Amino acid sequence: MTRMMFGASVLALSLTLLPMTHAQAPAPAMEAFETGQWGAAESAASSATSDVDALILASEAALMPITLDQAEGMSRRDRREAALRAQEYAEAALALEPDNAEAHLRLAAGLGYQSRYVNKLRAVMMGLPQQGRDHMIEAIRLDPSEPWGPAMLGAWHLEVVRRAGEGMFDANEAEGLSLMRQAVEMGDAPAAIPYRFAVALVAADPAVHGEEATLMLNRAIETAESDAVGQAVLGLATSLLGLLQTDPAAAQTEAVRLLEE
């Protein structure tokens, strides 16, 4: 049961940093999101209750303080409430448009954070890790061109293996590595994807994966976008790269913190 309890939280741990595109969301919500005003973006987007793109943006905005390591001062209760809102927005989007791949990914993220902030045994009994994985698989089926599908599923495999071992929930390290490498090379893959891959590699074992992690961090730094998400990724990648080059053990500790806090 202990291994299953570890597995209960890995869905949340694998879903950090998931910025996507919301070209059709309301302009005020988009402007707030692009400038890092997460609360304002969520409020503006969530008010458009019949707009799928707006609901997806609201779901993402609700989690951005946590996913970008900007949640200092937020209690676990606050974080759980944010996860609940993210889940509810994504479910509302899917009710309007069941075949929206991005909404499936946002629901996977919401479920993941729910599993982080509830009792781990309860999360397993509710099937949260499996449900999240299934939404990722469905998103890939619906839109094979979206890089966040394989990125999220690959991160899920790697984090399950790191936390609970090969085979738990059918997780496979080789599959995780393959999916993440695929996502990095896909067109329009944002800087957050190589950064997220690097975090998973360093958390697993910097001695084994340090060279590839360094390549991924440099790639994230070189391709970081100019918006609030991109600049946050730039800062996070630069910090982790510095640690990896000077103190791999400290880099691994930091990577684990980023995945588990």
C-alpha positions in Angstrom: 0.0 0.0 0.0 2.9 2.4 0.6 4.0 2.2 -3.0 0.4 2.9 -4.0 0.3 5.9 -1.7 3.4 7.2 -3.4 1.7 6.7 -6.7 -1.3 8.7 -5.7 0.6 12.0 -5.8 2.7 11.4 -8.9 0.0 12.7 -11.2 0.2 16.2 -9.6 4.0 16.0 -9.4 4.2 15.4 -13.2 2.0 18.2 -14.3 3.9 21.3 -13.4 4.4 24.1 -16.0 1.8 23.6 -18.6 1.4 26.9 -20.4 -0.7 26.5 -23.6 -2.3 28.8 -26.1 -5.6 30.6 -25.7 -5.8 32.7 -28.8 -9.7 32.9 -28.6 -10.0 33.7 -24.9 -11.3 37.2 -24.0 -8.8 39.9 -24.5 -8.7 41.2 -20.8 -8.1 37.7 -19.6 -5.3 37.1 -22.1 -3.6 40.4 -21.3 -3.7 39.6 -17.6 -2.4 36.1 -18.2 0.5 37.2 -20.5 1.6 39.8 -17.9 1.5 37.3 -15.0 -1.6 38.6 -13.2 -2.9 35.2 -12.5 -5.8 36.1 -10.3 -7.1 38.8 -12.6 -6.8 36.4 -15.6 -8.7 33.7 -13.7 -11.4 36.1 -12.7 -11.9 37.6 -16.2 -11.8 34.2 -17.9 -14.0 32.3 -15.5 -16.8 34.9 -16.0 -17.2 33.7 -19.6 -19.1 30.5 -18.6 -20.1 29.6 -22.1 -16.6 30.1 -23.7 -14.5 27.0 -23.9 -11.2 28.8 -24.5 -11.9 31.2 -21.6 -12.7 28.3 -19.2 -9.5 26.5 -20.2 -7.5 29.7 -19.6 -9.2 30.1 -16.2 -8.2 26.5 -15.3 -4.6 27.2 -16.2 -4.5 30.6 -14.5 -5.8 29.1 -11.2 -2.7 26.8 -11.0 0.0 29.2 -12.3 1.2 30.4 -8.9 1.9 26.8 -7.9 3.3 25.6 -11.3 5.7 28.6 -11.6 7.0 28.3 -8.0 5.3 31.6 -7.1 3.0 30.2 -4.4 4.9 31.4 -1.3 2.4 32.3 1.3 -0.3 30.0 -0.1 -1.5 27.5 2.5 -2.2 23.9 1.5 -5.9 24.7 1.8 -5.5 27.7 -0.6 -3.6 25.4 -3.0 -6.3 22.7 -2.8 -9.0 25.3 -3.5 -7.0 26.5 -6.5 -6.8 22.9 -7.7 -10.5 22.4 -7.2 -11.3 25.5 -9.3 -8.9 24.4 -12.0 -10.7 21.0 -12.1 -14.1 22.6 -12.2 -13.3 25.0 -15.1 -11.8 22.1 -17.1 -14.9 20.0 -16.5 -17.1 22.9 -17.6 -15.1 23.3 -20.8 -15.4 19.6 -21.5 -19.2 19.7 -20.9 -19.4 22.3 -23.7 -16.8 20.6 -26.0 -16.1 17.0 -25.1 -13.5 16.5 -27.8 -11.3 19.5 -26.8 -7.8 18.1 -26.3 -6.6 21.1 -24.3 -9.5 20.8 -21.9 -8.6 17.1 -21.3 -5.0 18.2 -20.4 -6.3 20.9 -18.1 -8.5 18.4 -16.3 -5.6 16.0 -16.0 -3.7 18.9 -14.3 -6.6 19.7 -12.0 -7.0 16.1 -11.0 -3.2 15.9 -10.4 -3.2 18.8 -7.9 -6.2 17.4 -6.2 -4.2 14.2 -5.6 -1.4 16.3 -4.1 -3.6 18.1 -1.6 -5.9 15.3 -0.4 -5.0 12.2 1.6 -2.9 10.0 -0.6 -4.8 6.8 0.2 -8.1 8.6 -0.7 -6.5 9.8 -4.0 -5.7 6.2 -4.9 -9.1 5.0 -4.0 -10.6 7.7 -6.1 -8.4 6.7 -9.0 -7.0 10.1 -9.6 -3.6 9.0 -11.0 -5.3 6.7 -13.5 -8.0 9.3 -14.5 -5.4 11.9 -15.1 -3.3 9.5 -17.3 -6.4 8.6 -19.3 -7.2 12.2 -20.0 -3.6 12.7 -21.3 -4.0 9.7 -23.6 -7.3 11.0 -24.8 -5.8 14.4 -25.5 -3.0 12.8 -27.6 -5.6 10.9 -29.6 -7.7 14.0 -30.2 -4.7 16.3 -31.1 -1.4 14.4 -31.9 0.2 17.7 -32.9 -0.1 19.3 -29.4 3.3 18.9 -27.7 1.9 19.1 -24.2 0.2 15.7 -24.6 3.3 13.6 -24.9 5.2 16.0 -22.5 2.7 15.5 -19.7 2.3 11.8 -20.3 6.1 11.4 -20.4 6.5 13.3 -17.2 3.8 11.2 -15.6 5.7 8.0 -16.5 9.1 9.3 -15.2 7.6 10.6 -11.9 5.7 7.4 -11.2 8.9 5.4 -11.7 11.0 7.8 -9.6 8.5 7.8 -6.7 7.0 4.3 -6.8 9.1 2.1 -9.1 8.9 0.7 -12.6 5.5 -0.8 -13.4 3.4 1.0 -10.9 0.2 2.1 -12.7 2.0 0.6 -15.8 4.6 3.3 -15.7 7.7 2.8 -17.8 10.9 4.9 -17.7 11.8 4.2 -21.3 8.4 5.2 -22.4 8.6 8.4 -20.4 12.0 9.4 -21.9 10.7 8.6 -25.4 7.6 10.7 -24.9 9.5 13.7 -23.5 12.1 13.6 -26.2 9.3 13.5 -28.8 7.6 16.5 -27.2 10.7 18.6 -27.2 11.2 18.1 -30.9 7.6 18.9 -31.9 6.8 22.1 -33.6 5.8 25.0 -31.4 7.1 23.3 -28.2 7.5 26.1 -25.6 10.6 26.5 -23.5 8.7 25.0 -20.5 8.8 21.6 -22.1 12.6 21.1 -22.2 12.8 22.8 -18.8 10.2 20.3 -17.4 12.1 17.4 -19.0 15.3 18.6 -17.4 13.7 18.8 -13.9 12.5 15.2 -14.3 16.0 14.1 -15.4 17.8 15.9 -12.5 15.3 14.6 -10.0 15.8 11.0 -11.2 19.6 11.0 -11.2 21.9 13.9 -12.2 24.9 11.5 -12.5 23.1 9.5 -15.1 21.1 12.2 -16.9 23.1 15.3 -16.2 24.4 15.8 -19.8 20.9 15.6 -21.3 19.5 17.7 -18.5 22.1 20.4 -19.3 21.2 20.3 -23.0 17.5 20.7 -22.1 18.1 23.6 -19.7 20.2 25.4 -22.2 17.5 24.9 -24.8 14.9 26.3 -22.4 17.0 29.3 -21.7 17.7 30.0 -25.4 14.0 29.6 -26.4 12.2 31.2 -23.5 9.3 33.4 -24.6 9.0 37.1 -23.6 5.7 36.7 -21.7 5.3 36.1 -18.0 5.4 32.3 -18.3 8.5 32.3 -20.5 10.4 34.7 -18.3 9.5 32.6 -15.2 10.8 29.5 -17.0 14.0 31.4 -18.0 14.7 32.2 -14.3 13.9 28.7 -13.1 16.0 27.1 -15.8 19.0 29.4 -15.2 18.9 28.7 -11.5 18.7 24.9 -11.9 21.5 24.9 -14.5 23.8 26.9 -12.2 23.2 24.3 -9.4 23.7 21.4 -11.8 27.0 22.8 -12.9 28.3 23.5 -9.4 26.6 21.1 -7.1 24.7 18.2 -8.7 23.4 16.9 -5.3 21.9 20.3 -4.5 20.4 20.4 -8.0 18.7 17.1 -7.4 17.3 18.3 -4.1 15.9 21.4 -5.8 14.4 19.4 -8.6 12.7 17.1 -6.2 11.4 20.1 -4.3 10.0 21.6 -7.5 8.2 18.3 -8.2 6.8 17.7 -4.7 6.2 21.0 -3.0 
